[in-house]
């Protein structure tokens, strides 16, 4: 390893600390979503101020990810992880005691900054702590940790909201991060051997640019995609990101080394979470609304049904990592997972109002298995292509693609659903209510049919995106032609034969 290390390294404790923090991040997102109705009732708020409990977190989370990763390489990955965990815990505690929605939104924005530090440095810590087959298993465990957060988060948060109130949800997140912090002393510090000053100008331009872009996507459904405000936000964000690329090409110590982006296979692996957002995260976000609104499920039953989608994410990563260590190509597994997204979304178009769970069990399981197969394997493969001194930067960029795409794609997906429903019901206001699961009033059958029609078209669209993405990523992950034997995406143990991806 070309990094400097210090401290008392305990790999087992290192893994446990990172996994606990990583599980808390998706739990914080899903937990806040479950708590929204209780927050609105208790703080007497609704609409945009309430929705910013989610948006503020996502906005800062996405915007600070790359900067946190680059800072981790320069000042120390353990230091950024500890700082991010502390900021996350303080933000969660502040959210738990917030007297009003404005302070709650600010606390959630602070938590998002902390979460960026946790994700950007946590993956880099694993990449520099473990190697070979052990690293493959560590990143597979990381995928399972994300599955735990996704699967357990809504259920646990729902129980806390029902018994102790919504504030307990944020308090729980703070406690989990404090527990993770207690083990940070056993994590070895590592950093790049050459540590120039962080490019503050580049960092500021990137945070502002991505922040404006995500803000424009978030506000698009509310202000209207053709409104001057949204157009200004999107154009300003895109312009600042172009300026950022220009600045990085001339910087001696860039926030993002552009050679990473030019690495065809690394960039292809960074596109995997983008395709995952289309094929998996959109279902996680909008399917419960359909089940409650159009199919008449209770919120509790809809959450239980969603386990068909989330439970495989918890269970699949370890077997997928074991397959890679046994010589199965990571390229094959990743491509197969994306094709499973395409098949699962297309198959889910069988759904209709009043259908039994048996109708959707197959497509949900297929999609969940695809997500579990790519979680961990994709990240581990990406990190195997970068030098240790760039581990934080690479992890930051990878997760920026993940979180940024989620914020943008979810907003656009919701707007598409509303537009498609509007073609059937004739009113945009009514279409927005239907897309939010409110089918009350006369003509509920017509509204359910409109919701179903819109969902089917959206599912076919996401299936097409996933299929095209699978083909493109498979082609991009092909070994370089100039070598007779290509290096594997994930290093194999010395005793095993090398197998090209």
Secondary structure, DSSP 4 states (H G I P E B T S, - for coil): --SEEES---HHHHHHHHHHHHHHHHHHHHHHHHHHHHHHHHHT--HHHHHHHHHHHHHHHHHTHHHHHHHHHHH-HHHHHHHHHHHHHHHHHHHHH-SSHHHHHHHHHHHHHHHHHHHHHHHHHHHHH--HHHHHHHHHHHHHHHHHHHHHHHHHHHHHHHHT-THHHHHHHHHHHHHHHHTGGGSPEEE-SS-PPP-HHHHHHHHHHHHHHHHHHHHHHHH-TTSHHHHHHHHHHHHHHHHHHHHHHH-TT-SS-HHHHH-HHHHHHHHHHHHHIIIIIHHHHHHHHHHHHTS---HHHHHHHTHHHHHHHHHHHHHHHHHHHTT--HHHHHHHHHHHHHHHHHHGGG--TT--HHHHHHHHHHHHHHHHHHTTHHHHHHHTTS-GGGHHHHHHHHHHHHHHHHHHHHHHHHHHHHHHHHHHHS-HHHHHHHHTT---STTHHHHHHHHHHHHHHHHHHHHHHHHHHHHHHHHHTSPPTT-SSPPPSSPPPTTSPP---
